[in-house]
Each structure stands twice: as structure tokens, then as C-alpha cells.
Amino acid sequence: MAGIGKTAPDFEDLLPAMAEKLGGDGLMRELCNGFKLLMDEEKGVITAASLKRNAAVLGLQDLRDDELASMVREGDLDGDGALSEMEFCVLMFRLSPGLMEESRLLLEEMLEDQLKSAGF
């Protein structure tokens, strides 16, 4: 993975525990709160500059400007140079191996159920 996978410090993946404790809606509320903490209030998106201003909140105050910019690029799906709230949430899920595994298992289970009900 380019960008964040190579530049971010090691972190404990807390999203699965948060999801279990808060449920899906609660987790999404918390992610939205995190987005608001990091966003540029005038632009309504997370930019490399807003991430730099708020990096200490995440314990990322030691990251260089190019590393912070790389983090934004990693999640920037539409190429506008910033993270929308949706791009931020998608990035957080992508960076959570535990949630990705749970999602994969749930999808497999749903597919198996549909195949069985279709007679396969």
C-alpha cells in the first residue's frame, strides 16, 4: 500500500473494539467526530495543512509534511487533494485489518446464504 501504510507509525487497531461496543451507528458517529476534529473548518475537508495543525490529537506530531500529505493522498479517492468525510471513513475502514476481516466474513456468510436459498 502506498502512502499511509509506509509512513504511519504502528498503532493499535481499536476500530473493531469500538464497533463491538458502539455498534455500527455509534462507530460511524465517532468517525464523523474524528473527521470534524481534523478538517479544515472553512473548506469542510481534511487537507494536509489541517492534518498538520491537528496531528498532535492523533499522536502524529512527529510526522513530516510529506508524510502527512501522503496520508491524505492515500484516502483521496476523487483526486481533489483533500479527504471528504466519506473518504476519511473509507480510509479508516481500509486501515483496520480487524474490521476488514469481519466485513469479509460477513460478506461470505451472506453470499453462502443467498446461494443456498437459490438452490446452489
PABAVEX-740400 format. One record per residue: x, y, z of N, C-alpha, C, O in turn. Coordinates in pm, whole numbers, plus 32768, in hexadecimal, padded with zeros to 4 digits. Last residue first. Layout:
N
XYZXYZXYZXYZ ...
//
This chain:
120
74FB76C77E21758376A07DF875CB76587E67763E76307E55 740277367E56740C76A97E327496767D7E0374A276147DC3 73E8782C7EBF73D378237E2E73E377937DFD73D277797D86 743478047FC273A578207FAA7383781B7F15730F78097EF0 754677DF7F9774F577717FCA746177877FAD741A772B7F85 758E78E17F4275A0786F7EE9754B77F77F15751077B27EC2 7552797380277509798F7FAC7516791B7F4A74B678F77F06 7608790480DD757878FC80F875277913807974C478CF8061 76FA794C806176D878BF8073764378AD808A760678528052 76E87A64807876EA7A257FF476C579917FFC767A795F7FA9 76F47A82818E767E7AB0814576757A6E80BC760A7A458090 77F57A1D81BF778179DD81FC77017A0481B276AB79AF819A 78927AD7813478937A4A810E78187A01814477DC79B080FD 78547BBE81CA78317BB6813C782E7B25810D77D27AFD80C5 78C67B7782C178377B9382B878087B888228779D7B50820E 79D47B648277798E7AEE82A978F67B0082A178AE7AA3827D 7A057C6E822C7A177C0281CC79C97B8681F779857B4781A6 79DA7CF4831F79867D1382AB798E7CA3824479287C7D8209 7AAA7C8983B97A1F7C7483E279C17C8B836D79617C408359 7B827CEE83237B6F7C5D832F7ADF7C3E83587AA27BE38320 7B5E7E0183497B5D7DCB82C27B447D3482C67AF77D008274 7B7D7E18845C7AFB7E3284207AF17DFA83947A887DC9836B 7C907DCE846C7C297D8584B67B9F7D9B847B7B537D3B846A 7D1B7E8C83D47D187E0083A97CAA7DB083EF7C6D7D5883B1 7CD77FBD83807CB77F6983F37CAE7ED883C67C457EAC8396 7CF3805582A47D69804982FA7D507FF183747DAA7FDC83C5 7BF48057823A7C5F801281F07CD87FFA82487D1E7F968238 7B7380F882F77B4F806A82EB7BBC801C82A37BDD7FAD82CB 7BF281EB82C37BFB81B183497BD8811C83457C1780CB8388 7BA3821481B67C30820181D87C3F81BF82617C9181658271 7A90823C81D87AC081CB81887B5181AD81AB7B76813881BB 7A9B832A826D7A6182B182A87A908234825C7AB281CF8299 7B1183D881AF7B5083C182317B1E8340826F7B6D82EF82A0 7A5283D780E57AD883A380C97B228384814B7B6A83208153 797D84528171796F83C9814279F8838C81267A118319814A 79E68553819E79C184FF821079B6846C81E679E28414822F 7AFE857D80C07A75859880EA7A57853E81627AA784E78184 7C4485E680B97BED857780E07B6585AC81077B5885FD8163 7CF286687F977CBD8672801E7C6685F8803A7C4485AD7FDF 7D2D86617E8A7D96868C7EE67D6A86987F767DB586CD7FC9 7C7885F67DDD7C7086877DF37CD786BA7E587CD987317E77 7C5984E77D9D7CCB85317D687CC885C77D7D7D0D86117D37 7BA184407E0A7B7684907D987BE384EB7D607BCC85337CFF 7C2283C27EE17BEC83717E747BC783C27DF97BCC838E7D8A 7D0D83DC7FB87CCE843A7F5A7C9E83F07EDD7CE883E17E7B 7DA4834280607D12833780697CC7838C80057C4C83847FFE 7EA9838180167E8182F480237DE982E580237DB482857FEB 7EBB8496802E7EB684597FA87E8383CA7FAD7E3B839E7F53 7ED384A981457E5D84E081027E4E84A180787DE0847A8051 7FCB842D81657F5683F681A97ED6842981677E7883DC8152 806E84DC80DA805E845480A87FE4841180E77F9D83C580A5 806885B78182802D85C380FC8013853980C17FAF8524807D 80F785498256806C856F826B8024857D81E47FB1855381D7 81EE852A81D781A984B5820C811584D2822380BF847E8206 8234862F819D821F85D3812D81D88554815B818D8518810D 8250869882A481E786CA824B81CB866981D98157865381B6 8290858D839282BA85F983388245862282DF81E385D882D2 821D854684DD82208528844D824685A483FD82208614841F 81FD858685E48286857485B4828F8554851E82FD854A84E8 80EE858A861E81358609861881C485FD85E281FD866185B7 803584C3863B808384C685C080D7854585B2810185678543 7F7184A086F67FF8847487188055847386A180B8842A86A0 7E87851486B17E998488868A7F1F844F86B47F3C83DA869A 7EAF861387087E3985CC873A7E46853687207E1784E4876F 7F838668866D7F9F864186F77F2A85F587357F3E859F878C 7F1086BD857C7F56863C85827F6E860C86117F6E8594862B 7E9787A685357E54875385997E9986CD85B07E60867585F1 7F35881984737F0A886C84E67ED4881585577EE3883885CC 7F44874483BD7FBC877084047F9787C084807FD187AC84EB 7E3E874083627E7386CA83A67EEF86F083F77F0186C18467 7E36883282E27DE1882083597E0F87A683A87E0787A48423 7EF487FD82157F0A886B82757EB5885982F27EE7886D8361 7E7E873081887EFF871681C87F1B878182327F518763829C 7D21873A81E37D90875781897E11873281D07E1087178248 7BDF86CE81F87C6386C182377CCB86D981CA7CCC86968164 7AD787C281CB7B1F874881A77BA1874381F87BCA87A78233 7A6A88BE81EB7A16884B82097A5387C581E27A0C876181D7 7AE389B481D17AD2896381587A7888EA816E7A4188B4810E 7AE38A1C82D57AB48A7082667A958A1D81EA7A368A3C81A1 7B4E895083737AC5897C838A7A8E89D083177A1689CB82FB 7BEC883983167BF988C983057B6B8900830D7B1888E282B7 7BD6872583FF7BB7876C83837BDB8801838A7BE5883C83F6 7BF8869C84EB7C6B86A984917C52870384197CB1872983D4 7B038695856E7B7A86C085B77BED86E485597C3B873F8575 7A61862284AC7A4D86AF84CF7AC486E8851C7AE5875D850D 7AC0851984B57ACE8569843B7AC585FE845C7B17864E842F 7A6A84D085B37AF984D485947B15852885197B7585758515 795784D485887992853085EA7A28853F85D27A5E85AD85DB 7946840384D17920848A84A7795884F385077984855D84DC 79918332857979E58353850579C683E084D37A20842B84AE 78B6833B8629793D8356865B799D837885E979F083D185F7 77E782F2857977E4837585BE786F839C85EF7899840F85E1 783B81EF85387838825684CF783182E2850C7870833E84D9 781A81758631789F817E85F678A281EA858B790182388585 77048188864B775C81CD86AA77E881DE8674782782468685 76AF80E1857B768B816F857C76E781BF85D87711822D85B5 77207FE485CB77408025854C772480BA854B777881098520 77907FDF872477387FB986B6775B8009863977AB8066863F 783C800D87F577E2807887CD7779804E8768771480928757 78CB7F1A881B78937F62888D78257FC4886377BD7FCD88A4 79147ECD871978CE7E6F877178877EB887E278157E988804 79987FB086C279217F82867A78CE7F2586D178537F2C86D3 7A707FB787747A0F80258774798D7FF98731792080188762 7AF27ECF87257ABE7ED887AE7A567F4787B979F17F3887FD 7B367F1686197ADE7EA386357AA17EA986C27A2C7E8A86D5 7BD9800586447B56800D86057AFE7F91861E7A877FA18637 7CD77FF486A77C6B7FF987097BE17FF986C97B7D7FEE8710 7E007F81866D7D847F8986227D107F8186857CEB7F1486B1 7F0D803C86D57EB57FCF86FA7E307FE586B27DF7805286BA 800E808D85EA7FA280B186447F50803786637F4D7FD78617 81408108856E80F080968596808580C585F7809E811C864B 8124823484A3816181E4850D8107816D852C8091816D850A 81178248834080D5825683C1811E82028429814E8195840B 819A820A825281C3827F829E81888287832981C282C78381 813A813181CB81CA813C81D981F581AC8235826781AE8263 802C814F81C6806180D081F680F680D6820E812B8089825E 800B824A814B7FFB823B81DB803581BA8210806B81B8827F 80B4820B802B8087827680838082824D811580E982328152 804680D37FA38095814E7F9E806281AD80087FF281A18037 80547F8B80008000800080008059807C800080AF808A8057 
//
